[in-house]
């Protein structure tokens, strides 16, 4: 096929040369390409591009035919090398059916872990090919009781414990999901995802892409992370995840009800996914939807939790609760904040909700527990560059992140290392001080 392409473009390049003011340079391209031994497709593309750049705006038959050939060649390259990262059929996660939550006066108030437990119970009863496993998932129902009592109900073959080795947990998930089973494989804490990152990145996230969509491993990896006050179990390496796991869905629900909505959605799809639950949310009270087993959240759609007019604040996970508390105080300072929960980071905001909000507020702040330049940089690139929100800004975009080191121990270490209510209030107040120093005078202590 490449020889046919070569036979087509060589006379076009040769014929183009005398019709430009760069005839010698284009003739040299022809000479080099005609003597090439077994050139590859990309070499033909490079030669064609260079000849057309030299030709500039020349309008002739040869130039037009080269442009047409180049368009087809670039389309071929994109199709051959830049597709099939995610599912592209009707079972893709982004096409999963949305089912809104139903709340009534009879909807019970439950602990977060109890809501998860009910969701997993219903799904295990509905899907005979659903399995759950991980360190402590079976006998005690996981360290936060999301699977409490479910091994006794569904048996040790459906809900079971594993050894303390994240690599093999991911390996089991890949093998089972490739053979038609639907595993929910638990990595006990988000920090421990590091120990299973190689098979996640090299195999699960890339399987569909490397096989041109022929193979798939639609496993759900369940873990918990973000906020606690200890040296371990407190990290939020989201930037690492976003850069390593392209090819997987990454969900970051703010509470367990939202997490259930994602599990129900993902079980409809054939994309692999990572769901990061809030580590400090299992014993917080939530209203459980009446349709907890069917409630399904769209993948890649943020939710506007509070409407505002001065600043758009985008965040996710446990930081949502921090943002909500900060926004209440900011309201007393006459600062109106629009709060957006990203909910899903891969893919991120497919409907450009964030850009529409910035168009209204003209200011953007990203709140994130990752280190500086981690997930916040990813989110900014999506909103400012991809969604073109840059054109709507009247102030510099800002980020509020963790310090550039691992979490220290204790409440005081947490205060100085992770973003909290004070940090959010002060960052947003300072932004408005720059806009209107008379209405928002310098408080004298904001760094």
Secondary structure, 3 states (H helix, E strand, C coil): CHHHHHHHHHHHHHHHHCCCCCHHHHHHHHHHHHHCCCCCHHHHHHHHHHHHHHHCCCCCHHHHHHHHHHHHHHHHHHHHHCCCCCCCCCCCHHHCCCECCCCCCCCCEEEHHHHHHHHHHHHHHHCCCEEEEECCCCCCCCCCCCCCCHHHHHCCCCEEECCCCHHHHHHHHHHHHHCCCEEEEECCCHHHHHHHHHHHHHHHCCHHHHCCCCCCCCCEEEEEECCCCCCCCCCCCHHHHHHHCCCCEEECCCCHHHHHHHHHHHCCCCCCEEEEEECCCCCCEEECCCCCCCCECCCCCCEEEECCCCEEEEECCCHHHHHHHHHHHHHHCCCCEEEEECCEEECCCCCCHHHHHHHHHCCEEEEEEEECCCHHHHHHHHHHHHCCHHHHCCCCCEEEEECCCCCCCHHHHHHHHCCCHHHHHHHHHHHHHHHCCCCCCCCCCCC
